[in-house]
Amino acid sequence: MRCDIAILGGGPAGACIAGLLAPGGRCRIVVLDRPVKTDGKDDGRALALTHGSKQILKKAGLWAHLKPEVCPIHRVRVFDGTSSCALTLDREDLGKSAEALGWTVPAGTLLCAARTCLENLAAQNALTYLNDFDAQDMPACTDDESVRRIGAADGRTIEAALVIAADGRNSLARRKALIPARKWTYGREAVVARITHTAPHNFTAIEHFRASGPLAVLPMTDAKDGTHRSTVVLTIDPRKNKVPLDRQIRALVPDFYGDAHLLPGAPPPISWPLGHLHAYRYTAPRLALIADAAHGLHPAAAQGLNLGLRDAATLAELLLSDDGGQRNDVLQILKAYDRARRADNTLTAGATDSLVRIFGTGSPLVRLARRAGLRLLAASPAARRHLIRRATGAMSQKR
């Protein structure tokens, strides 16, 4: 099969760029997705979405499928270790009419929305959706060749003028294109669990920086029976962590949640090793990397998915632009994409890594400095407003 654009990966980023490119039928698009091992049920994870991400998802056709599971975040409280010092970021810092600082959504709900979007586009003949394509090979390609090929385990081959790889941190496309990446691990694991609590969360998210690693509490929508729910992301040292998870939750979740414990009947807690990955370049001949295929961050600042959606939006805009008559000049578009996304991704990845290391150190001098910084932010509405706009994408919305 031959096409103009092959999108490798049908997750949120892949579905998003497909939804942005497909309407209008300007090019032949094939989305390649490996057979799904699960049925898209909730696995307990929650994802944080910024203002900018909401606008991208709405334009791509995914946002409408996320309700009623989307929960707004009205405020974020930041704690530093055992200090009583806390920073509160409130939606009113953006103005009285601000809708929210951001939103949370179950990861399973977002994945289901991605698949629904792709199925709908395929039903409209806007693209071809192959959800049984187990990609195994992507032969080398040069700038002089007119297509890049992707081979499946069952022998099928796709030829595309451009391959957009949204196939995750262990990207087949990145490895086959011999694109190197900086990688390191943090020696920690993230544990995600759904909890219930007797007091309402009041749409508040918690970020508690501890010496052993960050703890995040993300608000979720209440259950149909009114049960209050949140998602906890706990960083642990797997070599030292021996305390039962439910006991840790009771000890670590702030008192204003009331009695907090693992939610009965919820998906079992899941964990994964924490690490950092950033590709040295995002492109190769007739290939563009987006989202986790290009960069993978520590979840402390909840920016990984949002960066990936910005990748998708930027590349889609370049592909659809008629500026300079270069819409079909793939080489020029790929160069422009790499330039356009490099600064944002590098800055955000570096800031996230620095955040983890600064708040993870036990140095008394660093501890004093960061607490002084929190106090300064707490005392300066203008500084808080700038920080919120940078973190949530509200700044770009005002431009």
MARZA-191137 format. One record per residue (C-alpha): x, y, z; residue in three letters. Coordinates in pm, 1 decimal, always signed. Layout:
MARMI | X | Y | Z | ALA
...
***
This chain:
MARMI | +0.0 | +0.0 | +0.0 | MET
MARMI | +125.0 | +345.7 | -90.6 | ARG
MARMI | +22.5 | +673.4 | +74.4 | CYS
MARMI | +131.0 | +1031.0 | +129.5 | ASP
MARMI | +159.8 | +1009.5 | +509.5 | ILE
MARMI | +190.2 | +703.4 | +732.1 | ALA
MARMI | +137.3 | +765.1 | +1103.9 | ILE
MARMI | +304.0 | +496.1 | +1312.7 | LEU
MARMI | +112.1 | +473.0 | +1640.6 | GLY
MARMI | -256.0 | +529.4 | +1713.9 | GLY
MARMI | -226.1 | +672.5 | +2065.4 | GLY
MARMI | -322.5 | +1028.8 | +2162.2 | PRO
MARMI | -41.3 | +1201.2 | +1967.0 | ALA
MARMI | -86.3 | +984.6 | +1656.4 | GLY
MARMI | -464.2 | +1026.8 | +1660.1 | ALA
MARMI | -425.3 | +1399.2 | +1720.9 | CYS
MARMI | -208.3 | +1464.4 | +1417.3 | ILE
MARMI | -434.1 | +1238.3 | +1209.7 | ALA
MARMI | -735.3 | +1440.2 | +1320.8 | GLY
MARMI | -560.2 | +1764.2 | +1228.7 | LEU
MARMI | -444.1 | +1645.2 | +886.2 | LEU
MARMI | -730.1 | +1428.2 | +761.2 | ALA
MARMI | -1021.8 | +1672.5 | +716.7 | PRO
MARMI | -1035.4 | +1808.9 | +365.7 | GLY
MARMI | -874.9 | +1506.0 | +205.1 | GLY
MARMI | -560.0 | +1693.5 | +103.3 | ARG
MARMI | -345.8 | +1381.6 | +135.3 | CYS
MARMI | -375.6 | +1003.8 | +162.3 | ARG
MARMI | -316.8 | +906.5 | +525.4 | ILE
MARMI | -268.0 | +562.0 | +673.6 | VAL
MARMI | -254.9 | +514.2 | +1051.6 | VAL
MARMI | -65.9 | +204.6 | +1161.1 | LEU
MARMI | -148.1 | +67.1 | +1505.9 | ASP
MARMI | -33.2 | -260.2 | +1656.0 | ARG
MARMI | -296.1 | -506.0 | +1784.0 | PRO
MARMI | -424.8 | -385.0 | +2120.4 | VAL
MARMI | -355.2 | -622.2 | +2410.8 | LYS
MARMI | -618.8 | -457.2 | +2631.5 | THR
MARMI | -965.5 | -327.0 | +2560.1 | ASP
MARMI | -882.7 | +26.7 | +2666.0 | GLY
MARMI | -1013.1 | -7.3 | +3020.9 | LYS
MARMI | -896.2 | +229.8 | +3290.5 | ASP
MARMI | -555.3 | +125.2 | +3425.7 | ASP
MARMI | -548.9 | +379.0 | +3709.2 | GLY
MARMI | -325.1 | +638.6 | +3546.0 | ARG
MARMI | -433.4 | +1000.6 | +3511.0 | ALA
MARMI | -297.7 | +1257.9 | +3267.6 | LEU
MARMI | -282.5 | +1634.7 | +3314.3 | ALA
MARMI | -378.3 | +1854.5 | +3019.1 | LEU
MARMI | -297.2 | +2222.9 | +2972.2 | THR
MARMI | -502.6 | +2497.5 | +2807.0 | HIS
MARMI | -297.3 | +2460.8 | +2491.9 | GLY
MARMI | -352.7 | +2083.4 | +2484.8 | SER
MARMI | -727.8 | +2127.3 | +2526.4 | LYS
MARMI | -739.1 | +2352.7 | +2220.2 | GLN
MARMI | -534.1 | +2104.0 | +2015.6 | ILE
MARMI | -753.4 | +1811.8 | +2120.6 | LEU
MARMI | -1069.5 | +2007.7 | +2037.7 | LYS
MARMI | -940.7 | +2094.7 | +1691.3 | LYS
MARMI | -836.5 | +1733.9 | +1629.6 | ALA
MARMI | -1178.2 | +1602.5 | +1735.0 | GLY
MARMI | -1076.5 | +1415.9 | +2052.3 | LEU
MARMI | -1195.5 | +1650.7 | +2327.7 | TRP
MARMI | -1566.1 | +1579.4 | +2276.0 | ALA
MARMI | -1504.5 | +1210.6 | +2350.4 | HIS
MARMI | -1336.9 | +1279.0 | +2686.0 | LEU
MARMI | -1641.1 | +1403.8 | +2876.3 | LYS
MARMI | -1769.1 | +1337.9 | +3142.1 | PRO
MARMI | -1436.6 | +1202.8 | +3273.6 | GLU
MARMI | -1247.4 | +1532.3 | +3245.7 | VAL
MARMI | -1188.2 | +1699.4 | +3582.7 | CYS
MARMI | -1080.6 | +2065.5 | +3605.8 | PRO
MARMI | -787.2 | +2173.3 | +3822.6 | ILE
MARMI | -870.1 | +2499.6 | +4000.5 | HIS
MARMI | -557.6 | +2521.2 | +4214.0 | ARG
MARMI | -221.8 | +2353.5 | +4268.3 | VAL
MARMI | -51.7 | +2339.7 | +4607.2 | ARG
MARMI | +325.6 | +2285.6 | +4609.2 | VAL
MARMI | +499.2 | +2155.9 | +4922.6 | PHE
MARMI | +871.4 | +2124.0 | +4989.0 | ASP
MARMI | +972.6 | +1831.9 | +5209.8 | GLY
MARMI | +871.5 | +1864.0 | +5573.0 | THR
MARMI | +862.6 | +2242.6 | +5559.6 | SER
MARMI | +539.3 | +2424.2 | +5637.4 | SER
MARMI | +619.1 | +2646.1 | +5338.8 | CYS
MARMI | +365.0 | +2596.1 | +5061.4 | ALA
MARMI | +294.8 | +2769.8 | +4732.6 | LEU
MARMI | -61.7 | +2787.2 | +4603.4 | THR
MARMI | -130.1 | +2852.0 | +4236.2 | LEU
MARMI | -495.4 | +2939.6 | +4175.9 | ASP
MARMI | -697.0 | +2976.9 | +3858.1 | ARG
MARMI | -784.9 | +3330.0 | +3973.5 | GLU
MARMI | -416.1 | +3416.6 | +3929.3 | ASP
MARMI | -503.9 | +3413.8 | +3557.4 | LEU
MARMI | -806.0 | +3639.1 | +3611.1 | GLY
MARMI | -1154.5 | +3612.1 | +3757.5 | LYS
MARMI | -1292.7 | +3454.2 | +3439.9 | SER
MARMI | -1030.8 | +3177.8 | +3413.8 | ALA
MARMI | -1195.2 | +2840.7 | +3361.5 | GLU
MARMI | -921.1 | +2623.9 | +3514.4 | ALA
MARMI | -545.3 | +2583.5 | +3545.5 | LEU
MARMI | -574.5 | +2257.2 | +3354.8 | GLY
MARMI | -763.5 | +1930.3 | +3345.3 | TRP
MARMI | -708.0 | +1566.6 | +3436.1 | THR
MARMI | -839.8 | +1268.1 | +3246.6 | VAL
MARMI | -794.3 | +892.4 | +3294.4 | PRO
MARMI | -533.5 | +760.6 | +3051.9 | ALA
MARMI | -772.1 | +485.7 | +2938.6 | GLY
MARMI | -1036.9 | +743.3 | +2852.3 | THR
MARMI | -792.0 | +940.2 | +2637.3 | LEU
MARMI | -676.0 | +624.1 | +2460.2 | LEU
MARMI | -1036.8 | +524.9 | +2387.7 | CYS
MARMI | -1101.6 | +875.3 | +2252.9 | ALA
MARMI | -800.2 | +840.9 | +2022.2 | ALA
MARMI | -927.8 | +511.1 | +1881.8 | ARG
MARMI | -1281.4 | +642.6 | +1844.6 | THR
MARMI | -1152.9 | +944.6 | +1653.9 | CYS
MARMI | -950.8 | +724.8 | +1417.9 | LEU
MARMI | -1242.0 | +487.0 | +1362.5 | GLU
MARMI | -1472.3 | +778.7 | +1283.3 | ASN
MARMI | -1225.3 | +928.2 | +1036.5 | LEU
MARMI | -1185.3 | +589.2 | +869.8 | ALA
MARMI | -1564.5 | +550.5 | +844.9 | ALA
MARMI | -1573.3 | +888.4 | +669.2 | GLN
MARMI | -1300.6 | +768.2 | +427.2 | ASN
MARMI | -1078.4 | +1051.1 | +550.8 | ALA
MARMI | -797.3 | +803.0 | +621.2 | LEU
MARMI | -714.5 | +433.5 | +639.9 | THR
MARMI | -684.8 | +290.3 | +990.6 | TYR
MARMI | -494.5 | -37.6 | +1020.5 | LEU
MARMI | -527.4 | -139.8 | +1385.3 | ASN
MARMI | -364.4 | -478.9 | +1330.6 | ASP
MARMI | -31.9 | -360.7 | +1187.3 | PHE
MARMI | +254.4 | -496.2 | +1397.9 | ASP
MARMI | +544.4 | -292.9 | +1257.5 | ALA
MARMI | +872.8 | -483.2 | +1265.9 | GLN
MARMI | +1100.0 | -319.7 | +1010.4 | ASP
MARMI | +1174.9 | +16.6 | +853.8 | MET
MARMI | +1457.3 | -7.5 | +599.3 | PRO
MARMI | +1711.2 | +271.2 | +559.9 | ALA
MARMI | +1612.2 | +563.3 | +340.8 | CYS
MARMI | +1798.6 | +853.4 | +180.8 | THR
MARMI | +1690.5 | +1205.2 | +84.9 | ASP
MARMI | +1693.2 | +1099.8 | -280.5 | ASP
MARMI | +1429.0 | +829.5 | -232.4 | GLU
MARMI | +1063.3 | +914.2 | -286.1 | SER
MARMI | +919.3 | +690.2 | -12.8 | VAL
MARMI | +1003.1 | +531.3 | +320.6 | ARG
MARMI | +887.6 | +173.8 | +379.3 | ARG
MARMI | +745.9 | +9.0 | +690.6 | ILE
MARMI | +715.8 | -368.0 | +711.9 | GLY
MARMI | +473.3 | -562.4 | +932.4 | ALA
MARMI | +523.8 | -900.6 | +1096.2 | ALA
MARMI | +270.9 | -1056.4 | +855.8 | ASP
MARMI | +460.9 | -938.2 | +546.7 | GLY
MARMI | +255.7 | -631.9 | +457.5 | ARG
MARMI | +450.1 | -322.3 | +349.2 | THR
MARMI | +349.1 | +42.4 | +357.9 | ILE
MARMI | +524.0 | +298.4 | +136.7 | GLU
MARMI | +484.2 | +661.7 | +240.3 | ALA
MARMI | +623.4 | +994.1 | +124.2 | ALA
MARMI | +643.5 | +1081.0 | +494.6 | LEU
MARMI | +635.9 | +864.6 | +807.1 | VAL
MARMI | +528.8 | +1031.9 | +1132.3 | ILE
MARMI | +647.2 | +819.8 | +1422.8 | ALA
MARMI | +432.3 | +837.2 | +1735.5 | ALA
MARMI | +533.9 | +491.7 | +1854.1 | ASP
MARMI | +655.0 | +562.0 | +2206.5 | GLY
MARMI | +981.7 | +575.1 | +2399.4 | ARG
MARMI | +1105.4 | +248.3 | +2253.8 | ASN
MARMI | +1033.6 | +380.8 | +1905.7 | SER
MARMI | +1101.4 | +133.7 | +1624.5 | LEU
MARMI | +1125.3 | +424.9 | +1381.6 | ALA
MARMI | +1387.0 | +609.3 | +1588.2 | ARG
MARMI | +1597.9 | +295.4 | +1629.2 | ARG
MARMI | +1576.3 | +190.5 | +1262.9 | LYS
MARMI | +1663.5 | +542.8 | +1148.4 | ALA
MARMI | +1970.9 | +528.3 | +1376.7 | LEU
MARMI | +1872.6 | +849.2 | +1555.4 | ILE
MARMI | +2069.5 | +865.6 | +1882.8 | PRO
MARMI | +1915.6 | +990.7 | +2206.1 | ALA
MARMI | +2039.4 | +1104.9 | +2546.9 | ARG
MARMI | +1912.4 | +868.1 | +2809.8 | LYS
MARMI | +1946.5 | +828.2 | +3182.2 | TRP
MARMI | +1756.6 | +676.8 | +3470.4 | THR
MARMI | +1676.1 | +824.6 | +3810.4 | TYR
MARMI | +1705.1 | +501.7 | +4010.6 | GLY
MARMI | +1341.7 | +541.7 | +4114.2 | ARG
MARMI | +1004.5 | +404.1 | +4016.9 | GLU
MARMI | +670.2 | +578.3 | +3981.7 | ALA
MARMI | +375.7 | +404.1 | +4143.5 | VAL
MARMI | +28.0 | +509.1 | +4033.9 | VAL
MARMI | -282.6 | +426.7 | +4232.6 | ALA
MARMI | -642.7 | +544.7 | +4245.6 | ARG
MARMI | -750.7 | +655.9 | +4592.5 | ILE
MARMI | -1069.3 | +760.6 | +4767.3 | THR
MARMI | -1096.3 | +1019.2 | +5044.2 | HIS
MARMI | -1372.6 | +1130.8 | +5276.1 | THR
MARMI | -1335.6 | +1504.1 | +5207.9 | ALA
MARMI | -1379.0 | +1652.6 | +4857.6 | PRO
MARMI | -1060.8 | +1752.2 | +4674.7 | HIS
MARMI | -1216.8 | +2085.1 | +4570.9 | ASN
MARMI | -1043.5 | +2048.9 | +4232.8 | PHE
MARMI | -701.8 | +2082.7 | +4395.2 | THR
MARMI | -383.8 | +1911.5 | +4275.5 | ALA
MARMI | -88.4 | +1849.4 | +4505.5 | ILE
MARMI | +283.3 | +1843.5 | +4418.9 | GLU
MARMI | +491.3 | +1745.4 | +4721.2 | HIS
MARMI | +866.2 | +1742.2 | +4659.4 | PHE
MARMI | +1034.0 | +1500.5 | +4898.3 | ARG
MARMI | +1394.8 | +1386.1 | +4928.8 | ALA
MARMI | +1294.7 | +1037.5 | +4810.1 | SER
MARMI | +1107.7 | +1177.8 | +4510.3 | GLY
MARMI | +791.9 | +1373.8 | +4425.5 | PRO
MARMI | +440.1 | +1285.0 | +4532.6 | LEU
MARMI | +153.8 | +1409.9 | +4317.2 | ALA
MARMI | -218.5 | +1393.7 | +4390.0 | VAL
MARMI | -440.6 | +1466.5 | +4090.0 | LEU
MARMI | -815.7 | +1530.8 | +4126.3 | PRO
MARMI | -1056.0 | +1302.7 | +3942.0 | MET
MARMI | -1429.7 | +1324.6 | +3887.2 | THR
MARMI | -1642.3 | +1177.4 | +4165.5 | ASP
MARMI | -1787.2 | +831.5 | +4110.0 | ALA
MARMI | -2156.5 | +802.6 | +4023.3 | LYS
MARMI | -2232.0 | +719.3 | +4386.5 | ASP
MARMI | -2057.1 | +1038.0 | +4501.0 | GLY
MARMI | -1733.0 | +871.9 | +4613.3 | THR
MARMI | -1446.8 | +1123.9 | +4604.7 | HIS
MARMI | -1157.4 | +1007.5 | +4388.5 | ARG
MARMI | -803.4 | +1117.3 | +4309.8 | SER
MARMI | -497.2 | +961.4 | +4153.6 | THR
MARMI | -169.5 | +939.4 | +4344.9 | VAL
MARMI | +167.4 | +928.5 | +4168.9 | VAL
MARMI | +430.1 | +826.0 | +4423.3 | LEU
MARMI | +804.3 | +810.9 | +4355.7 | THR
MARMI | +980.9 | +528.8 | +4540.4 | ILE
MARMI | +1321.5 | +365.9 | +4566.4 | ASP
MARMI | +1234.1 | +2.6 | +4487.0 | PRO
MARMI | +1539.7 | -119.7 | +4679.9 | ARG
MARMI | +1426.9 | +44.7 | +5004.2 | LYS
MARMI | +1050.7 | +71.6 | +4979.5 | ASN
MARMI | +903.8 | -196.0 | +5208.6 | LYS
MARMI | +601.9 | -13.6 | +5353.0 | VAL
MARMI | +260.7 | -126.8 | +5217.7 | PRO
MARMI | +123.4 | +123.9 | +4966.6 | LEU
MARMI | -203.7 | +184.9 | +5149.7 | ASP
MARMI | -13.4 | +277.3 | +5466.2 | ARG
MARMI | +207.4 | +517.3 | +5268.8 | GLN
MARMI | -96.7 | +685.2 | +5119.3 | ILE
MARMI | -252.1 | +737.1 | +5460.6 | ARG
MARMI | +73.5 | +892.4 | +5583.9 | ALA
MARMI | +154.9 | +1110.6 | +5282.0 | LEU
MARMI | -175.5 | +1245.8 | +5152.1 | VAL
MARMI | -247.3 | +1582.3 | +5324.2 | PRO
MARMI | -499.8 | +1590.8 | +5607.8 | ASP
MARMI | -746.2 | +1809.9 | +5418.7 | PHE
MARMI | -841.4 | +1505.7 | +5208.5 | TYR
MARMI | -977.2 | +1340.6 | +5523.1 | GLY
MARMI | -933.7 | +964.5 | +5550.4 | ASP
MARMI | -753.9 | +853.7 | +5230.4 | ALA
MARMI | -688.8 | +499.1 | +5116.0 | HIS
MARMI | -678.6 | +282.7 | +4804.6 | LEU
MARMI | -1007.8 | +289.0 | +4617.1 | LEU
MARMI | -1183.9 | -50.1 | +4641.9 | PRO
MARMI | -1252.4 | -201.7 | +4300.9 | GLY
MARMI | -1012.0 | +34.3 | +4124.5 | ALA
MARMI | -742.3 | -95.6 | +3887.5 | PRO
MARMI | -445.2 | -234.1 | +4080.6 | PRO
MARMI | -150.6 | +5.2 | +4128.2 | PRO
MARMI | +102.3 | +1.8 | +3846.3 | ILE
MARMI | +468.2 | +106.6 | +3844.3 | SER
MARMI | +746.7 | +176.3 | +3598.8 | TRP
MARMI | +1111.8 | +290.0 | +3618.0 | PRO
MARMI | +1168.5 | +663.9 | +3583.2 | LEU
MARMI | +1405.1 | +791.5 | +3319.2 | GLY
MARMI | +1480.8 | +1066.9 | +3069.9 | HIS
MARMI | +1510.0 | +1039.7 | +2691.6 | LEU
MARMI | +1564.1 | +1309.2 | +2431.3 | HIS
MARMI | +1648.7 | +1240.7 | +2066.8 | ALA
MARMI | +1942.4 | +1436.6 | +1925.3 | TYR
MARMI | +1729.0 | +1514.5 | +1622.9 | ARG
MARMI | +1360.8 | +1471.1 | +1545.1 | TYR
MARMI | +1391.0 | +1391.5 | +1176.8 | THR
MARMI | +1555.4 | +1164.0 | +923.2 | ALA
MARMI | +1490.9 | +1126.6 | +550.2 | PRO
MARMI | +1110.4 | +1115.8 | +512.9 | ARG
MARMI | +1063.8 | +1064.1 | +885.6 | LEU
MARMI | +946.6 | +1285.3 | +1174.0 | ALA
MARMI | +945.5 | +1182.9 | +1540.7 | LEU
MARMI | +674.2 | +1322.4 | +1766.2 | ILE
MARMI | +578.7 | +1284.2 | +2133.4 | ALA
MARMI | +746.2 | +1003.3 | +2329.7 | ASP
MARMI | +930.2 | +881.8 | +2020.8 | ALA
MARMI | +1124.0 | +1210.8 | +2037.3 | ALA
MARMI | +1134.7 | +1281.5 | +2411.4 | HIS
MARMI | +1037.6 | +1117.9 | +2739.4 | GLY
MARMI | +1032.7 | +1317.6 | +3063.8 | LEU
MARMI | +1008.3 | +1256.6 | +3436.0 | HIS
MARMI | +637.5 | +1297.6 | +3525.9 | PRO
MARMI | +706.7 | +1553.9 | +3803.4 | ALA
MARMI | +588.7 | +1853.4 | +3597.8 | ALA
MARMI | +323.1 | +1658.4 | +3401.1 | ALA
MARMI | +448.7 | +1799.8 | +3070.3 | GLN
MARMI | +525.1 | +1490.1 | +2862.2 | GLY
MARMI | +186.3 | +1446.4 | +2693.5 | LEU
MARMI | +144.3 | +1821.1 | +2648.4 | ASN
MARMI | +478.4 | +1847.0 | +2467.8 | LEU
MARMI | +377.6 | +1560.6 | +2241.5 | GLY
MARMI | +50.9 | +1729.0 | +2146.1 | LEU
MARMI | +241.0 | +2049.0 | +2065.5 | ARG
MARMI | +470.3 | +1842.3 | +1841.8 | ASP
MARMI | +164.7 | +1710.1 | +1657.9 | ALA
MARMI | +7.4 | +2053.5 | +1618.8 | ALA
MARMI | +329.0 | +2213.4 | +1491.4 | THR
MARMI | +399.2 | +1942.4 | +1234.1 | LEU
MARMI | +38.1 | +1944.9 | +1114.1 | ALA
MARMI | +48.3 | +2321.8 | +1069.7 | GLU
MARMI | +366.4 | +2299.0 | +863.8 | LEU
MARMI | +228.1 | +2020.2 | +646.1 | LEU
MARMI | -94.1 | +2207.2 | +578.6 | LEU
MARMI | +69.0 | +2545.2 | +517.7 | SER
MARMI | +93.2 | +2681.6 | +166.5 | ASP
MARMI | +347.6 | +2941.6 | +276.6 | ASP
MARMI | +621.8 | +2977.5 | +19.4 | GLY
MARMI | +473.2 | +2709.8 | -202.4 | GLY
MARMI | +659.8 | +2439.5 | -10.7 | GLN
MARMI | +368.4 | +2233.5 | +114.3 | ARG
MARMI | +493.3 | +1925.5 | -68.9 | ASN
MARMI | +862.7 | +1983.3 | -4.6 | ASP
MARMI | +909.0 | +1720.8 | +267.1 | VAL
MARMI | +1276.4 | +1798.1 | +328.1 | LEU
MARMI | +1208.2 | +2166.0 | +398.2 | GLN
MARMI | +910.0 | +2084.5 | +617.5 | ILE
MARMI | +1115.8 | +1840.5 | +825.6 | LEU
MARMI | +1390.8 | +2098.0 | +875.4 | LYS
MARMI | +1133.3 | +2356.7 | +981.3 | ALA
MARMI | +970.2 | +2110.6 | +1221.8 | TYR
MARMI | +1298.8 | +2026.0 | +1394.1 | ASP
MARMI | +1380.1 | +2395.2 | +1435.1 | ARG
MARMI | +1032.0 | +2481.1 | +1557.4 | ALA
MARMI | +1012.3 | +2215.7 | +1830.0 | ARG
MARMI | +1373.9 | +2193.8 | +1948.5 | ARG
MARMI | +1375.9 | +2495.3 | +2181.1 | ALA
MARMI | +1043.4 | +2423.4 | +2355.9 | ASP
MARMI | +1120.9 | +2055.0 | +2409.3 | ASN
MARMI | +1478.7 | +2115.9 | +2523.4 | THR
MARMI | +1378.4 | +2391.6 | +2765.3 | LEU
MARMI | +1092.4 | +2189.9 | +2915.6 | THR
MARMI | +1296.6 | +1869.5 | +2941.1 | ALA
MARMI | +1584.8 | +2054.7 | +3105.2 | GLY
MARMI | +1356.2 | +2238.9 | +3346.2 | ALA
MARMI | +1181.6 | +1916.4 | +3447.0 | THR
MARMI | +1510.0 | +1736.9 | +3511.4 | ASP
MARMI | +1643.4 | +2033.4 | +3709.7 | SER
MARMI | +1324.7 | +2046.4 | +3913.7 | LEU
MARMI | +1361.8 | +1680.3 | +4010.8 | VAL
MARMI | +1727.9 | +1719.7 | +4104.1 | ARG
MARMI | +1692.7 | +2050.5 | +4291.2 | ILE
MARMI | +1400.3 | +1932.6 | +4501.2 | PHE
MARMI | +1553.2 | +1587.9 | +4547.2 | GLY
MARMI | +1878.1 | +1704.1 | +4703.8 | THR
MARMI | +1932.3 | +1708.1 | +5078.4 | GLY
MARMI | +2180.6 | +1995.2 | +5067.8 | SER
MARMI | +2090.3 | +2252.5 | +5338.1 | PRO
MARMI | +2195.0 | +2545.0 | +5116.4 | LEU
MARMI | +1985.5 | +2426.7 | +4823.1 | VAL
MARMI | +1692.7 | +2360.2 | +5056.3 | ARG
MARMI | +1712.1 | +2716.6 | +5191.8 | LEU
MARMI | +1733.9 | +2859.7 | +4839.5 | ALA
MARMI | +1435.9 | +2671.7 | +4702.4 | ARG
MARMI | +1218.8 | +2757.6 | +5003.2 | ARG
MARMI | +1313.8 | +3121.7 | +4960.6 | ALA
MARMI | +1210.3 | +3089.4 | +4597.2 | GLY
MARMI | +871.2 | +2945.9 | +4694.0 | LEU
MARMI | +816.2 | +3233.8 | +4937.1 | ARG
MARMI | +901.2 | +3489.5 | +4668.6 | LEU
MARMI | +654.6 | +3329.2 | +4426.7 | LEU
MARMI | +388.5 | +3317.0 | +4695.8 | ALA
MARMI | +435.7 | +3691.5 | +4757.2 | ALA
MARMI | +431.9 | +3795.9 | +4390.6 | SER
MARMI | +104.2 | +3766.4 | +4194.0 | PRO
MARMI | +281.6 | +3872.4 | +3872.7 | ALA
MARMI | +543.6 | +3599.4 | +3909.9 | ALA
MARMI | +275.6 | +3337.4 | +3981.8 | ARG
MARMI | +75.7 | +3450.6 | +3681.6 | ARG
MARMI | +381.3 | +3422.9 | +3455.7 | HIS
MARMI | +464.8 | +3076.8 | +3592.3 | LEU
MARMI | +109.0 | +2952.1 | +3541.6 | ILE
MARMI | +89.7 | +3083.3 | +3185.9 | ARG
MARMI | +417.4 | +2918.8 | +3095.4 | ARG
MARMI | +319.2 | +2587.8 | +3253.6 | ALA
MARMI | -37.8 | +2567.1 | +3127.6 | THR
MARMI | -10.5 | +2709.8 | +2778.1 | GLY
MARMI | -230.6 | +3006.2 | +2869.6 | ALA
MARMI | +49.1 | +3239.4 | +2759.7 | MET
MARMI | +38.5 | +3113.6 | +2401.9 | SER
MARMI | -340.3 | +3142.0 | +2406.8 | GLN
MARMI | -317.2 | +3515.1 | +2478.2 | LYS
MARMI | -79.9 | +3588.1 | +2194.4 | ARG
***
